[in-house]
Amino acid sequence: MSHGNKKPPPPTPHSIILKVDTTNIPAPTEPHDANNVDPWCSFEGQSAGVTNELFEIEAAIDDTITWSGVSTTNTADTVKITEIDYEKGTNLFGTQDLYPATGASTITGTVVNGANADVETYIIKFEVYNNNVLKSSPTSSVYEIDPKIKVKPKT
């Protein structure tokens, strides 16, 4: 049985850039509280009125997603993405957690599961370094945000 010569479209790379006011964000606390993060963080391309938790991108099976962070206030500061944790919904990456390559400050994952309109809520864990010094409190050095990924059909 022949389905013709139509090839599936190539995977699409997606970039999720977390923008952080590294100068003014307070040290992280445990347990994590979105109010400790939201006033100082947003995602590139995020629409006005959309919270970080409601921020959503669409990706298809085989697409890659790379998470990175940038400082919006000080070029000497860095934002390191330390972990991507599956929270709920369809586990699009087929694993509970994604980690950066050794020494990297970004994480890349490939969508391997899901059907059209399936949604995964996940947690981005990140650290802030002010002039190479980790911003921390006595209880934590990690911030958390939980946005979403929605599966779209291949076109």
Buried (B, 14 or more C-beta within 10 A) or exposed (E): EEEEEEEEEEBBEBBBBBBBBBEEBEBBBEEBEBEBBEEBBBBEEBEEEBEBEEBBBBBBBBBBBBBBBBBBBEEEBBBBBBBBBBBEBBBBBEBEBBBBEEEEBBBBBBBEBBEEEBBBBBBBBBBBBBEEEEBEEEEBBBBBBBBBBBBBEBE
